[in-house]
């Protein structure tokens, strides 16, 4: 058992009594009321999920284990020769809420390398898919194909005990995460680079090895580390996190659950948005006919977009009511490393102008950019021009958050998720009566 798993066991055993006491002694305490608008509006803002790994505050943004994005970066040591922490150290932090020391990080890196070998049949499956298959289908299929490797499923069929289920979910989760860089890079090289596959380098950490297998040079290793960390988790109510949690609540293993979460991430209202933003920005650039972006010409083009009945992609968020801190992290990186990039210059000017335009229009609750407004621009600068691949990058990062949560779901023995549905007739009856109480 690794030091991380030992420390996680201590954390779990200390945490379990808290949830057991809440459920047993305070299970009838009311924490929220549901409106008809929430019932019909996708359960927006209904407080019915629990995660101690991340919390999304509308005015502060995401907090990972209580720390905001800059605090998270500051709390973890940077990779040797890099500006950002390794994914391995972040994995320890997500699971435990503690910053690992050098010995912890070295052990996790060794553990990831031990688990990283991808079964050859996974590549056979990917090669068998039509070349025009969307890369997210490829990623989800690759994860699902590995389900036969599940330690959790083997444990379930050979002496399952609820209080130990987390150990095997942890193993499945870590196995998946360790293999994702090679799988994702293989999909990229197979689909877009004529099958010119680059073998992994066991000397490199998660982010640097991914950059190597993709064929990108420094500082793309730091781009990968930053990208995977800021995309890791965003509470458990978003589609990819909630889907992973929901499927896992049926005691499905991590392969089933994460593959399902990836399918949710692929939707245009979720992870697919990053590629749509870049596509829009590049078309916006064409509208300027080579002119330097200014407040005046960008404002005119934004109003044309809105007057044509379109939205400004990358702006607005279901929960946030401020600029997304994940956008700010990427913007800060771009200001330092690619200040003269034409796409960045346009993105920066849109950021300066768009919130004012959207506020004037008055149709949005949040006129500020979200994470998708900047993520594609950095990838494009470093040569990743195939923007239908961008959601795969999102998926690799999102694995860290959803699989950490799934491990804790089993540790705290959360039950099968089963909300109650009602009929439209019932809603209309309660609407006429001014409400309903059981």
C-alpha positions as CSV (number, residue, x, y, z in Angstrom):
1,X,0.0,0.0,0.0
2,X,1.4,3.4,-1.0
3,X,1.8,6.3,1.5
4,X,-1.1,8.1,-0.3
5,X,-3.4,5.1,0.2
6,X,-2.4,4.8,3.8
7,X,-3.0,8.5,4.4
8,X,-6.3,8.3,2.5
9,X,-7.4,5.4,4.7
10,X,-6.8,7.6,7.8
11,X,-8.8,10.4,6.3
12,X,-11.7,8.2,5.4
13,X,-11.9,6.5,8.8
14,X,-11.9,10.0,10.5
15,X,-14.6,11.3,8.1
16,X,-17.1,8.4,8.1
17,X,-18.5,9.1,11.6
18,X,-19.3,12.6,10.5
19,X,-21.6,11.6,7.7
20,X,-23.1,8.7,9.7
21,X,-24.0,11.0,12.5
22,X,-25.5,13.6,10.2
23,X,-27.7,10.9,8.5
24,X,-28.7,9.2,11.7
25,X,-29.3,12.1,14.0
26,X,-30.1,15.0,11.7
27,X,-31.6,13.3,8.6
28,X,-34.9,15.2,8.8
29,X,-33.3,18.7,9.0
30,X,-34.5,20.7,6.0
31,X,-31.6,22.4,4.1
32,X,-33.5,23.6,1.0
33,X,-36.9,24.0,-0.7
34,X,-37.5,23.0,-4.3
35,X,-39.5,25.3,-6.6
36,X,-41.4,24.4,-9.8
37,X,-38.8,26.3,-11.7
38,X,-36.1,24.1,-10.3
39,X,-38.0,21.0,-11.0
40,X,-38.5,22.0,-14.7
41,X,-35.2,23.8,-15.0
42,X,-32.7,21.0,-14.6
43,X,-32.6,21.0,-10.8
44,X,-30.6,24.2,-10.9
45,X,-29.3,25.2,-7.4
46,X,-31.0,22.3,-5.6
47,X,-28.7,21.4,-2.8
48,X,-28.7,17.6,-2.9
49,X,-25.1,16.5,-3.6
50,X,-22.1,16.4,-1.3
51,X,-18.4,16.8,-2.2
52,X,-15.6,18.0,0.1
53,X,-13.2,18.0,-2.9
54,X,-14.4,21.2,-4.6
55,X,-17.0,23.9,-4.1
56,X,-18.1,26.5,-6.6
57,X,-18.9,29.9,-5.1
58,X,-20.8,32.3,-7.5
59,X,-18.6,35.2,-6.5
60,X,-15.3,33.5,-5.6
61,X,-15.1,30.8,-8.2
62,X,-13.9,27.2,-7.7
63,X,-12.2,26.2,-4.5
64,X,-10.3,22.9,-4.5
65,X,-10.1,21.5,-1.0
66,X,-10.8,25.0,0.2
67,X,-8.2,26.7,-1.9
68,X,-8.8,28.9,-4.9
69,X,-6.8,28.4,-8.1
70,X,-3.8,30.7,-7.3
71,X,-3.7,29.3,-3.7
72,X,-3.7,25.7,-5.1
73,X,-0.8,26.4,-7.4
74,X,1.1,28.1,-4.5
75,X,0.4,25.2,-2.1
76,X,2.0,22.6,-4.3
77,X,5.7,22.5,-5.3
78,X,6.3,23.2,-9.0
79,X,7.6,20.4,-11.3
80,X,11.4,20.5,-11.6
81,X,12.2,23.0,-14.3
82,X,8.5,24.1,-14.6
83,X,6.2,26.7,-13.3
84,X,3.2,24.5,-12.3
85,X,2.7,21.6,-10.0
86,X,2.8,18.0,-11.3
87,X,-0.5,16.2,-11.8
88,X,0.8,13.5,-9.4
89,X,1.1,16.0,-6.5
90,X,-2.3,17.4,-7.3
91,X,-3.8,13.9,-7.2
92,X,-2.5,13.5,-3.7
93,X,-3.9,17.0,-2.8
94,X,-7.4,16.2,-4.2
95,X,-7.7,13.0,-2.4
96,X,-6.4,14.1,1.0
97,X,-6.7,17.9,1.1
98,X,-3.0,18.0,2.1
99,X,0.1,19.1,0.1
100,X,2.4,16.2,-0.4
101,X,6.1,16.3,0.4
102,X,8.9,15.3,-2.0
103,X,8.9,11.7,-0.9
104,X,5.1,11.5,-1.4
105,X,5.4,12.9,-4.9
106,X,8.2,10.6,-5.9
107,X,6.2,7.6,-4.7
108,X,3.1,8.7,-6.6
109,X,5.1,9.3,-9.8
110,X,6.5,5.8,-9.4
111,X,3.0,4.4,-8.8
112,X,1.6,6.1,-11.9
113,X,4.5,4.8,-14.0
114,X,3.8,1.3,-12.7
115,X,0.1,1.6,-13.6
116,X,0.6,3.5,-16.9
117,X,1.0,0.6,-19.4
118,X,-2.0,0.5,-21.7
119,X,-3.3,-3.0,-22.7
120,X,-2.4,-3.5,-26.4
121,X,-6.0,-4.4,-27.2
122,X,-7.1,-0.8,-26.5
123,X,-5.0,0.4,-29.4
124,X,-6.5,-2.3,-31.6
125,X,-10.0,-1.1,-30.7
126,X,-9.0,2.5,-31.5
127,X,-7.5,1.5,-34.8
128,X,-10.7,-0.4,-35.7
129,X,-12.8,2.7,-35.4
130,X,-13.4,4.8,-38.6
131,X,-10.8,7.6,-38.8
132,X,-13.5,10.2,-38.8
133,X,-14.8,9.1,-35.4
134,X,-14.9,12.0,-33.0
135,X,-11.9,11.8,-30.6
136,X,-14.3,11.9,-27.6
137,X,-15.9,8.7,-28.8
138,X,-12.5,7.2,-29.1
139,X,-11.5,8.3,-25.6
140,X,-14.8,7.0,-24.0
141,X,-14.5,3.7,-26.0
142,X,-10.9,3.2,-24.9
143,X,-11.9,3.7,-21.2
144,X,-14.9,1.4,-21.5
145,X,-12.8,-1.3,-23.3
146,X,-10.5,-1.5,-20.3
147,X,-13.4,-2.4,-18.0
148,X,-12.2,-6.0,-18.0
149,X,-9.2,-4.8,-16.0
150,X,-11.4,-3.5,-13.1
151,X,-10.2,-4.5,-9.6
152,X,-13.4,-3.1,-8.1
153,X,-15.6,-5.4,-10.2
154,X,-13.4,-8.4,-9.3
155,X,-13.7,-7.4,-5.6
156,X,-17.5,-7.1,-5.9
157,X,-17.8,-10.7,-7.2
158,X,-15.3,-12.1,-4.7
159,X,-16.1,-11.2,-1.2
160,X,-17.4,-7.6,-1.4
161,X,-17.4,-5.6,1.8
162,X,-18.7,-2.0,1.7
163,X,-16.2,-0.6,4.1
164,X,-13.3,-1.7,1.8
165,X,-14.9,-0.9,-1.5
166,X,-13.0,2.5,-1.7
167,X,-9.7,0.7,-1.8
168,X,-10.5,-1.0,-5.1
169,X,-12.2,2.0,-6.5
170,X,-9.1,3.9,-5.7
171,X,-7.1,1.3,-7.6
172,X,-9.4,1.6,-10.6
173,X,-9.3,5.4,-10.5
174,X,-5.5,5.5,-10.3
175,X,-5.1,2.9,-13.0
176,X,-7.3,4.9,-15.4
177,X,-5.6,8.3,-14.7
178,X,-2.1,6.8,-15.1
179,X,-3.1,5.4,-18.6
180,X,-4.9,8.5,-19.9
181,X,-1.9,10.5,-21.2
182,X,-0.8,7.6,-23.5
183,X,-4.4,6.9,-24.7
184,X,-5.1,10.6,-25.4
185,X,-1.8,11.1,-27.2
186,X,-2.3,7.9,-29.2
187,X,-5.7,9.2,-30.3
188,X,-4.2,12.5,-31.4
189,X,-1.2,11.0,-33.3
190,X,-3.3,8.2,-34.8
191,X,-6.1,10.5,-36.0
192,X,-4.2,13.6,-37.0
193,X,-0.6,12.7,-37.5
194,X,-0.9,9.7,-39.8
195,X,-0.4,7.1,-37.1
196,X,3.1,8.4,-36.2
197,X,3.0,7.3,-32.6
198,X,5.5,8.6,-30.0
199,X,6.3,6.1,-27.2
200,X,6.1,7.3,-23.6
201,X,9.2,8.4,-21.7
202,X,9.2,6.9,-18.2
203,X,11.5,9.5,-16.9
204,X,8.9,12.3,-17.3
205,X,6.0,13.3,-15.0
206,X,2.4,13.1,-16.2
207,X,2.2,16.5,-17.9
208,X,5.7,16.4,-19.4
209,X,5.2,12.9,-20.7
210,X,1.9,13.9,-22.3
211,X,3.5,16.8,-24.0
212,X,6.3,14.5,-25.2
213,X,3.9,11.9,-26.6
214,X,1.8,14.6,-28.3
215,X,5.0,15.9,-30.0
216,X,5.0,19.4,-28.4
217,X,8.1,21.0,-26.8
218,X,8.4,23.2,-23.7
219,X,6.6,25.0,-22.3
220,X,3.8,22.8,-23.4
221,X,4.6,20.5,-20.4
222,X,3.5,23.4,-18.2
223,X,0.5,24.1,-20.4
224,X,-0.6,20.4,-19.8
225,X,0.0,20.6,-16.1
226,X,-2.0,23.8,-15.7
227,X,-4.7,22.7,-18.1
228,X,-5.3,19.4,-16.4
229,X,-5.4,20.9,-12.9
230,X,-7.8,23.8,-13.6
231,X,-10.2,21.5,-15.5
232,X,-10.1,18.8,-12.9
233,X,-13.2,19.6,-10.8
234,X,-16.1,22.1,-10.6
235,X,-18.3,20.7,-7.9
236,X,-20.2,17.5,-8.6
237,X,-23.4,19.0,-10.1
238,X,-21.9,19.6,-13.6
239,X,-22.8,17.0,-16.2
240,X,-19.6,15.0,-16.3
241,X,-19.1,14.9,-12.6
242,X,-22.7,14.1,-11.8
243,X,-22.9,11.4,-14.4
244,X,-19.8,9.7,-13.1
245,X,-21.3,9.9,-9.6
246,X,-24.7,8.7,-10.6
247,X,-23.4,5.7,-12.6
248,X,-21.0,4.9,-9.7
249,X,-23.8,5.0,-7.2
250,X,-25.1,1.8,-8.8
251,X,-21.8,0.2,-7.8
252,X,-20.6,0.3,-11.4
253,X,-16.9,0.4,-11.5
254,X,-14.8,3.4,-12.4
255,X,-14.5,2.4,-16.1
256,X,-18.3,2.3,-16.6
257,X,-18.8,5.5,-14.6
258,X,-16.0,7.6,-16.1
259,X,-16.8,6.5,-19.6
260,X,-20.4,7.7,-19.0
261,X,-19.0,11.0,-17.6
262,X,-17.0,11.5,-20.7
263,X,-20.1,11.1,-22.8
264,X,-21.7,13.9,-20.9
265,X,-18.6,16.1,-21.2
266,X,-18.8,15.7,-25.0
267,X,-22.0,17.8,-25.1
268,X,-22.1,21.3,-26.6
269,X,-23.4,22.7,-23.3
270,X,-20.5,21.3,-21.4
271,X,-17.0,20.3,-22.5
272,X,-17.5,20.7,-26.2
273,X,-17.8,24.4,-25.7
274,X,-14.1,25.0,-25.8
275,X,-13.7,24.0,-29.4
276,X,-16.8,26.1,-30.3
277,X,-15.3,29.1,-28.7
278,X,-12.0,28.9,-30.7
279,X,-13.9,28.3,-33.9
280,X,-15.9,31.4,-33.3
281,X,-12.8,33.5,-32.4
282,X,-11.1,32.5,-35.6
283,X,-14.2,33.4,-37.6
284,X,-14.3,36.7,-35.7
285,X,-10.7,37.3,-36.7
286,X,-11.7,36.9,-40.3
287,X,-14.4,39.5,-39.8
288,X,-11.8,42.0,-38.9
289,X,-10.0,41.4,-42.3
290,X,-6.5,41.5,-40.8
291,X,-7.1,44.7,-38.8
292,X,-5.6,45.0,-35.4
293,X,-8.4,44.4,-32.8
294,X,-9.6,47.7,-31.2
295,X,-12.4,48.5,-28.8
296,X,-14.3,50.0,-31.6
297,X,-14.1,47.2,-34.3
298,X,-14.5,44.5,-31.7
299,X,-17.6,46.2,-30.2
300,X,-19.1,46.5,-33.6
301,X,-18.5,42.8,-34.4
302,X,-19.9,41.7,-31.0
303,X,-23.1,43.6,-31.6
304,X,-23.4,42.1,-35.0
305,X,-23.1,38.7,-33.4
306,X,-25.8,39.4,-30.9
307,X,-28.2,41.2,-33.4
308,X,-28.0,38.1,-35.6
309,X,-29.5,36.1,-32.7
310,X,-26.2,34.4,-31.6
311,X,-24.6,34.3,-28.2
312,X,-21.0,35.3,-27.5
313,X,-19.5,31.8,-26.8
314,X,-17.3,31.5,-23.7
315,X,-19.2,34.1,-21.8
316,X,-21.7,33.4,-19.1
317,X,-21.8,30.5,-16.6
318,X,-24.6,28.6,-14.9
319,X,-23.3,29.4,-11.4
320,X,-20.5,32.0,-11.6
321,X,-21.2,35.7,-11.4
322,X,-17.6,36.9,-12.0
323,X,-14.7,36.2,-14.4
324,X,-13.9,32.5,-14.1
325,X,-10.6,32.1,-12.1
326,X,-9.7,29.3,-14.5
327,X,-9.9,31.8,-17.3
328,X,-7.8,34.2,-15.3
329,X,-5.1,31.5,-14.8
330,X,-4.9,30.9,-18.5
331,X,-5.0,34.6,-19.3
332,X,-2.0,35.1,-16.9
333,X,-0.1,32.3,-18.7
334,X,-0.8,33.8,-22.1
335,X,0.2,37.3,-21.0
336,X,3.6,35.9,-20.0
337,X,4.3,33.4,-22.7
338,X,2.4,34.6,-25.8
339,X,1.6,38.3,-25.4
340,X,2.0,39.0,-29.2
341,X,0.0,36.1,-30.5
342,X,-2.7,37.5,-32.8
343,X,-5.4,35.2,-31.4
344,X,-4.5,36.1,-27.8
345,X,-4.7,39.8,-28.7
346,X,-8.2,39.4,-30.0
347,X,-9.2,37.3,-27.0
348,X,-7.9,40.0,-24.7
349,X,-9.8,42.7,-26.5
350,X,-13.0,40.7,-26.5
351,X,-12.5,40.3,-22.7
352,X,-12.1,44.1,-22.4
353,X,-15.3,44.8,-24.5
354,X,-17.7,41.9,-24.2
355,X,-18.8,42.3,-20.6
356,X,-19.9,45.9,-21.3
357,X,-21.7,44.9,-24.5
358,X,-23.5,42.0,-22.7
359,X,-24.4,44.3,-19.8
360,X,-25.9,46.8,-22.2
361,X,-27.9,44.0,-23.9
362,X,-29.2,43.0,-20.5
363,X,-30.1,39.4,-21.3
364,X,-27.4,37.6,-19.3
365,X,-26.9,37.2,-15.6
366,X,-23.2,36.8,-16.0
367,X,-21.4,38.8,-18.7
368,X,-18.0,37.5,-17.7
369,X,-15.8,34.8,-19.5
370,X,-15.7,31.2,-18.4
371,X,-12.9,28.7,-18.7
372,X,-13.7,28.0,-22.4
373,X,-13.1,31.6,-23.5
374,X,-9.3,31.1,-23.2
375,X,-8.4,27.4,-23.2
376,X,-8.5,26.8,-27.0
377,X,-6.4,29.9,-27.7
378,X,-3.4,28.5,-25.8
379,X,-3.6,25.1,-27.4
380,X,-3.8,26.7,-30.9
381,X,-0.7,28.8,-30.2
382,X,1.4,25.8,-29.4
383,X,0.4,23.9,-32.5
384,X,-2.7,21.9,-31.4
385,X,-4.8,23.2,-34.3
386,X,-7.3,20.3,-34.4
387,X,-9.8,21.8,-32.1
388,X,-12.2,18.9,-32.0
389,X,-9.5,17.3,-29.9
390,X,-9.8,19.9,-27.2
391,X,-12.5,18.1,-25.2
392,X,-10.2,15.1,-24.9
393,X,-7.8,17.4,-23.0
394,X,-10.7,18.5,-20.8
395,X,-11.6,14.8,-20.3
396,X,-8.0,13.9,-19.1
397,X,-8.1,16.8,-16.6
398,X,-11.7,16.1,-15.5
399,X,-10.7,12.5,-14.7
400,X,-8.8,13.7,-11.6
401,X,-11.8,15.4,-10.0
402,X,-14.5,12.9,-10.8
403,X,-12.5,9.8,-9.9
404,X,-11.3,11.4,-6.7
405,X,-15.0,12.0,-5.9
406,X,-15.9,8.5,-6.9
407,X,-13.3,7.1,-4.5
408,X,-14.7,9.1,-1.7
409,X,-18.3,8.1,-2.7
410,X,-17.4,4.5,-2.0
411,X,-15.4,5.4,1.1
412,X,-18.5,7.1,2.7
413,X,-20.8,4.4,1.3
414,X,-23.1,6.9,-0.4
415,X,-26.3,5.0,-1.6
416,X,-27.8,4.5,-5.0
417,X,-29.0,7.9,-6.3
418,X,-32.7,7.8,-7.0
419,X,-34.6,11.2,-7.2
420,X,-38.4,11.1,-7.3
421,X,-40.2,12.4,-10.4
422,X,-43.6,14.0,-10.6
423,X,-46.1,14.6,-13.4
424,X,-47.0,17.8,-15.1
425,X,-50.6,17.4,-13.7
426,X,-49.2,17.3,-10.2
427,X,-47.1,20.5,-10.8
428,X,-50.2,22.3,-12.1
429,X,-52.2,21.3,-9.1
430,X,-49.6,22.4,-6.7
431,X,-49.1,25.7,-8.7
432,X,-52.8,26.4,-8.3
433,X,-52.7,25.6,-4.6
434,X,-49.7,27.8,-4.0
435,X,-47.4,24.9,-3.1
436,X,-47.2,21.4,-1.8
437,X,-45.9,19.9,1.4
438,X,-45.6,16.1,2.1
